[in-house]
């Protein structure tokens, strides 16, 4: 089951990464006021994370420290999302706030499921 969660997380990261890179200006305008370059950089990090997640999902035995890295990244994504919304920084439109909360819930669920299925 862990491998399936890793693959879903990888697909999500790859999808958003491509959207952030290819449509950075539109994404920035839709969510508020983040610098376009920042959106592109986040996209590039998401693509790299997607590759690592997918590679990890193909391993016969999960690498626990690496899975913990993914969980920590998911927690940081959720906390950063909430912090940016709370501070009114970059994510300032109603659509951007709603979208960010939905994505944070999904990312948090991925982290929780990775934790749940982490090998003992």
C-alpha positions as CSV (number, residue, x, y, z in Angstrom):
1,X,0.0,0.0,0.0
2,X,2.9,2.4,0.8
3,X,4.1,2.1,-2.8
4,X,0.7,3.2,-4.1
5,X,0.7,6.2,-1.8
6,X,4.1,7.1,-3.0
7,X,3.0,6.9,-6.6
8,X,-0.1,9.0,-6.0
9,X,2.1,11.6,-4.3
10,X,4.6,11.4,-7.2
11,X,1.9,12.0,-9.7
12,X,0.5,14.9,-7.8
13,X,4.0,16.5,-7.5
14,X,4.8,15.9,-11.1
15,X,1.4,17.4,-12.2
16,X,1.7,20.5,-10.1
17,X,5.4,20.9,-10.9
18,X,4.6,21.0,-14.6
19,X,1.7,23.4,-14.1
20,X,3.9,25.7,-12.0
21,X,6.7,25.6,-14.5
22,X,4.7,25.9,-17.7
23,X,2.0,28.3,-16.4
24,X,3.8,30.2,-13.7
25,X,2.5,33.6,-14.5
26,X,-1.1,32.3,-14.6
27,X,-0.7,30.4,-11.4
28,X,0.8,33.5,-9.7
29,X,-2.0,35.7,-10.8
30,X,-4.7,33.2,-9.8
31,X,-3.5,32.6,-6.3
32,X,-2.4,36.2,-5.5
33,X,1.0,37.9,-5.6
34,X,3.9,35.4,-5.5
35,X,6.9,36.1,-7.8
36,X,6.7,34.2,-11.0
37,X,10.2,32.9,-10.5
38,X,9.3,31.5,-7.1
39,X,6.4,29.6,-8.6
40,X,8.7,28.2,-11.3
41,X,11.3,27.2,-8.6
42,X,8.6,25.5,-6.5
43,X,7.6,23.7,-9.7
44,X,11.2,22.5,-10.3
45,X,11.5,21.2,-6.7
46,X,8.1,19.4,-7.1
47,X,9.4,17.7,-10.3
48,X,12.6,16.6,-8.5
49,X,10.5,15.3,-5.6
50,X,8.2,13.4,-8.0
51,X,11.1,11.6,-9.5
52,X,12.4,10.6,-6.1
53,X,9.0,9.5,-4.9
54,X,8.4,7.4,-8.0
55,X,11.9,5.9,-7.7
56,X,11.2,5.1,-4.1
57,X,7.8,3.5,-4.9
58,X,9.7,1.0,-7.2
59,X,12.0,-0.2,-4.5
60,X,11.3,-3.7,-3.1
61,X,12.0,-2.6,0.5
62,X,11.1,1.0,1.4
63,X,13.9,3.1,2.7
64,X,12.5,4.3,6.0
65,X,14.7,7.5,6.3
66,X,13.7,8.5,2.8
67,X,10.0,7.9,3.5
68,X,10.4,10.1,6.7
69,X,12.0,12.8,4.4
70,X,8.8,12.7,2.3
71,X,6.6,12.9,5.4
72,X,8.6,15.8,6.7
73,X,8.2,17.6,3.3
74,X,4.5,17.0,3.4
75,X,4.3,18.5,6.9
76,X,6.4,21.5,5.9
77,X,4.1,22.0,2.8
78,X,1.0,22.1,5.0
79,X,2.6,24.4,7.6
80,X,4.0,26.7,5.0
81,X,0.6,26.9,3.2
82,X,-1.2,27.8,6.4
83,X,1.5,30.3,7.4
84,X,1.3,32.1,4.0
85,X,-2.5,32.2,4.1
86,X,-2.4,33.5,7.7
87,X,0.2,36.1,7.0
88,X,-1.6,37.3,3.8
89,X,1.6,36.7,1.9
90,X,1.4,35.8,-1.8
91,X,-1.7,33.7,-1.4
92,X,-4.3,36.5,-1.3
93,X,-7.2,35.7,-3.6
94,X,-10.3,33.7,-2.5
95,X,-9.6,31.1,-5.2
96,X,-5.9,30.9,-4.2
97,X,-6.8,30.5,-0.5
98,X,-9.4,27.8,-1.3
99,X,-7.1,26.0,-3.7
100,X,-4.2,26.1,-1.3
101,X,-6.3,24.7,1.6
102,X,-7.5,21.8,-0.7
103,X,-4.0,21.0,-1.8
104,X,-2.7,21.2,1.8
105,X,-5.4,18.7,2.9
106,X,-4.3,16.4,0.1
107,X,-0.6,16.7,0.9
108,X,-1.4,16.2,4.6
109,X,-3.3,13.0,3.7
110,X,-0.4,11.7,1.7
111,X,1.9,12.4,4.6
112,X,-0.4,10.7,7.1
113,X,-0.8,7.6,4.8
114,X,2.9,7.4,4.3
115,X,3.3,7.5,8.1
116,X,0.5,4.8,8.5
117,X,2.1,2.4,6.1
118,X,5.7,3.1,7.1
119,X,7.3,-0.3,7.8
120,X,8.0,-1.1,11.4
